[in-house]
Amino acid sequence: MNRPRITVRVPAGLRLFVAAERRGASTEVVTDGSSSLGHVVESLGIPLTEVGGLAVGGREVGRGYVPAEGDDVTVDAVARPQHVPGAPLRFLLDVHLGTLARRLRLLGVDTAYANEDIGDPALAALSAAERRVLLSRDRGLLRRRELWAGAYVYSDRPALQLTDVLERFTPELAPWTRCVACNGRLTAADKDSLRDRLEAGTRKTYDVFAQCTVCGRAYWRGAHHARLEAVVDEAMRAYGPLGRHRPA
């Protein structure tokens, strides 16, 4: 059976996906002679959501290309900022990214979040049905073919996760316009209309309120507002309309 031997060159940013013994600038791979190059790259552990392009001998090829003996393959990482065509930019996060989901919603980014483990097939199907970019640290989930679009979240720290997503996708930011609990839109609310939802101390101390149009949750500038405002201010300075990281 023909088993071509090829060289695959992996950029530094994608080597974390590759097994330690292969984690150099290039690795030699023996293929089965029939699998696509996309399959070969995935077999190294690299999710195709993170691959921006493939080239053989300097010539760009598609993921369906079947490599031949002696091919010198270059894998390119996704360019940043990444443009997602065909739909308004919306996200879907798996059960492990709750803090990131709340911070994206705080910034007004349309973010669906599975707050229970509904299973990989259901998440991938939801991504396709609602045309949302699935964010996850689960490489297996990102390999599901039914995904509409996906992206690996590179850090396990929420602050760095947020920076990663904002830098990669540069979504439009509209702070304080979404419910951090359910992703619904917020609208200004009169204190009297919320009286039954507020404790006496809150009614006495605060006068400006908002309410979620979906779940009815009430919002005001309470004890945690300063911490949340710091998150918003930092994001807006870097990634808002005047931020230096916005694309030209």
C-alpha positions as CSV (number, residue, x, y, z in Angstrom):
1,M,0.0,0.0,0.0
2,N,1.2,3.5,-0.9
3,R,2.0,5.4,2.3
4,P,3.5,8.8,1.4
5,R,5.9,10.4,3.7
6,I,5.4,14.2,4.0
7,T,6.8,17.1,6.1
8,V,4.4,19.3,7.9
9,R,5.6,22.7,9.1
10,V,3.6,24.1,12.1
11,P,3.7,27.7,13.2
12,A,4.7,28.4,16.9
13,G,1.2,29.4,17.9
14,L,-0.3,26.1,16.9
15,R,2.4,23.8,18.3
16,L,0.6,23.5,21.7
17,F,-1.9,21.2,19.9
18,V,0.8,18.8,18.7
19,A,2.1,15.9,20.8
20,A,5.3,16.8,22.7
21,E,7.5,14.5,20.6
22,R,6.4,16.3,17.4
23,R,6.4,19.8,18.7
24,G,9.2,21.3,16.5
25,A,9.0,23.7,13.6
26,S,8.4,20.7,11.4
27,T,7.4,17.1,11.8
28,E,7.5,14.1,9.4
29,V,4.2,12.3,8.9
30,V,3.5,9.0,7.1
31,T,0.0,9.2,5.6
32,D,-2.3,6.4,4.4
33,G,-2.3,7.7,0.8
34,S,-6.0,8.5,0.7
35,S,-6.8,10.9,3.6
36,S,-7.1,14.6,2.9
37,L,-4.6,17.1,4.1
38,G,-7.2,18.5,6.5
39,H,-7.6,15.1,8.1
40,V,-3.8,14.8,8.4
41,V,-3.5,18.1,10.2
42,E,-6.3,17.2,12.5
43,S,-4.6,13.9,13.3
44,L,-1.7,15.9,14.6
45,G,-4.1,17.4,17.1
46,I,-4.7,20.8,15.4
47,P,-8.4,21.9,15.1
48,L,-9.1,23.1,11.6
49,T,-10.9,26.1,13.2
50,E,-7.3,27.3,14.0
51,V,-6.0,26.8,10.5
52,G,-6.0,29.8,8.2
53,G,-4.5,28.2,5.2
54,L,-2.5,25.2,3.8
55,A,0.3,25.2,1.3
56,V,2.3,22.5,-0.4
57,G,5.7,23.6,-1.8
58,G,4.6,27.2,-1.4
59,R,1.4,26.6,-3.4
60,E,-1.9,27.1,-1.6
61,V,-4.1,24.0,-1.5
62,G,-7.5,23.2,0.0
63,R,-8.2,21.0,3.0
64,G,-9.4,18.3,0.6
65,Y,-6.0,17.9,-1.1
66,V,-4.5,14.4,-0.8
67,P,-0.8,14.7,0.0
68,A,1.8,12.8,-2.1
69,E,5.2,11.4,-1.3
70,G,7.7,14.2,-0.4
71,D,5.2,17.0,-0.1
72,D,6.4,19.9,2.1
73,V,3.3,21.2,3.8
74,T,3.0,24.6,5.5
75,V,0.2,25.2,8.0
76,D,-0.8,28.8,8.6
77,A,-2.7,30.0,11.7
78,V,-5.9,31.9,11.3
79,A,-5.1,35.6,10.6
80,R,-6.2,38.1,13.2
81,P,-8.6,39.9,13.2
82,Q,-10.7,37.0,11.8
83,H,-13.7,37.9,9.6
84,V,-16.6,35.5,9.9
85,P,-18.7,35.9,6.7
86,G,-22.4,35.3,6.2
87,A,-24.1,36.2,9.4
88,P,-24.0,38.8,12.2
89,L,-21.2,37.9,14.6
90,R,-22.7,35.9,17.4
91,F,-21.1,33.5,19.8
92,L,-22.0,30.2,21.6
93,L,-20.0,29.1,24.6
94,D,-19.8,25.7,26.2
95,V,-20.5,24.9,29.8
96,H,-16.9,25.6,30.9
97,L,-16.8,29.2,29.8
98,G,-19.4,30.8,32.0
99,T,-17.3,33.8,33.2
100,L,-16.3,34.6,29.6
101,A,-19.9,34.5,28.6
102,R,-21.0,37.0,31.3
103,R,-18.1,39.3,30.3
104,L,-19.0,39.3,26.7
105,R,-22.6,40.0,27.5
106,L,-21.5,42.8,29.8
107,L,-19.9,44.3,26.7
108,G,-23.1,43.9,24.7
109,V,-21.9,41.0,22.6
110,D,-24.6,38.5,21.6
111,T,-23.5,35.4,23.5
112,A,-25.5,32.2,24.0
113,Y,-24.2,30.0,26.8
114,A,-25.0,26.4,27.6
115,N,-25.0,26.5,31.4
116,E,-25.3,22.7,31.6
117,D,-23.6,20.0,29.6
118,I,-26.0,19.4,26.8
119,G,-23.5,17.3,24.9
120,D,-21.2,18.0,21.9
121,P,-23.7,17.0,19.2
122,A,-26.3,19.4,20.6
123,L,-23.8,22.3,20.9
124,A,-22.6,21.8,17.3
125,A,-26.2,21.6,16.0
126,L,-27.1,24.8,17.9
127,S,-24.0,26.5,16.4
128,A,-25.2,25.5,12.9
129,A,-28.9,26.3,13.5
130,E,-28.3,29.8,14.9
131,R,-25.1,30.5,12.9
132,R,-23.0,31.2,16.0
133,V,-19.3,30.9,16.4
134,L,-18.7,28.1,19.0
135,L,-16.0,29.0,21.5
136,S,-14.5,26.1,23.5
137,R,-11.3,24.7,25.0
138,D,-12.5,21.2,23.9
139,R,-10.6,20.2,20.8
140,G,-12.9,17.3,20.1
141,L,-15.9,19.5,20.1
142,L,-14.2,21.9,17.6
143,R,-13.7,18.9,15.2
144,R,-17.4,18.2,14.7
145,R,-18.3,18.6,11.1
146,E,-21.7,20.1,11.7
147,L,-20.3,23.2,13.3
148,W,-21.1,26.5,11.5
149,A,-17.9,28.1,12.9
150,G,-15.7,27.6,15.9
151,A,-12.6,28.9,17.7
152,Y,-10.4,27.5,20.4
153,V,-10.1,29.6,23.6
154,Y,-6.4,29.5,24.4
155,S,-6.3,30.5,28.0
156,D,-8.0,29.1,31.1
157,R,-8.0,32.6,32.7
158,P,-11.2,34.7,32.1
159,A,-9.4,38.0,31.6
160,L,-7.0,36.5,29.0
161,Q,-9.9,34.6,27.4
162,L,-11.8,37.9,26.9
163,T,-8.7,39.6,25.4
164,D,-8.2,36.6,23.1
165,V,-11.8,36.7,21.7
166,L,-11.9,40.5,21.4
167,E,-8.6,40.6,19.6
168,R,-9.5,37.7,17.3
169,F,-13.0,38.7,16.2
170,T,-13.2,42.4,17.1
171,P,-17.0,42.3,17.8
172,E,-18.9,45.6,18.0
173,L,-19.1,46.5,21.7
174,A,-22.2,48.1,23.4
175,P,-21.6,47.9,27.1
176,W,-24.5,47.6,29.6
177,T,-27.1,46.7,26.9
178,R,-27.4,42.9,27.6
179,C,-28.5,40.8,30.5
180,V,-25.5,38.9,31.8
181,A,-27.8,36.1,33.0
182,C,-29.7,35.3,29.8
183,N,-28.3,37.5,27.0
184,G,-31.6,39.4,26.6
185,R,-31.7,43.2,25.8
186,L,-31.8,45.7,28.6
187,T,-34.1,48.6,28.7
188,A,-34.5,51.6,31.1
189,A,-36.9,50.8,34.0
190,D,-38.8,52.9,36.5
191,K,-38.1,52.2,40.1
192,D,-41.8,51.9,40.9
193,S,-42.3,49.3,38.3
194,L,-39.5,47.2,39.9
195,R,-40.7,47.8,43.5
196,D,-41.7,44.1,44.1
197,R,-38.3,42.9,42.8
198,L,-36.1,45.2,45.0
199,E,-35.1,45.0,48.6
200,A,-35.9,48.0,50.8
201,G,-32.2,49.1,51.0
202,T,-31.8,49.0,47.2
203,R,-35.0,51.1,46.7
204,K,-33.8,53.7,49.2
205,T,-30.2,53.9,47.8
206,Y,-30.6,53.8,44.0
207,D,-32.7,55.6,41.5
208,V,-31.4,54.5,38.1
209,F,-32.5,51.0,36.9
210,A,-32.6,48.8,33.9
211,Q,-34.5,45.6,33.3
212,C,-34.0,42.6,31.0
213,T,-36.7,42.4,28.4
214,V,-36.5,38.6,28.4
215,C,-36.1,37.3,31.9
216,G,-37.1,40.5,33.8
217,R,-33.9,40.7,35.9
218,A,-33.3,44.2,37.4
219,Y,-30.0,46.0,37.2
220,W,-28.6,49.0,39.0
221,R,-25.1,50.4,40.0
222,G,-24.6,48.3,43.0
223,A,-21.6,47.2,45.1
224,H,-20.0,45.3,42.2
225,H,-20.4,48.1,39.6
226,A,-16.8,49.5,40.1
227,R,-15.3,46.1,39.3
228,L,-17.5,45.6,36.2
229,E,-16.9,49.1,35.0
230,A,-13.1,48.4,35.1
231,V,-13.6,45.4,32.8
232,V,-15.7,47.6,30.5
233,D,-13.3,50.5,30.5
234,E,-10.3,48.3,29.7
235,A,-12.1,46.6,26.8
236,M,-13.4,49.8,25.4
237,R,-10.0,51.5,25.5
238,A,-8.4,48.6,23.6
239,Y,-11.2,47.3,21.4
240,G,-13.9,50.0,21.3
241,P,-14.6,52.2,18.3
242,L,-11.5,54.4,19.1
243,G,-9.4,51.5,20.4
244,R,-5.9,51.0,19.0
245,H,-6.6,47.3,18.3
246,R,-9.5,48.0,16.0
247,P,-8.9,47.0,12.3
248,A,-8.3,49.8,9.8
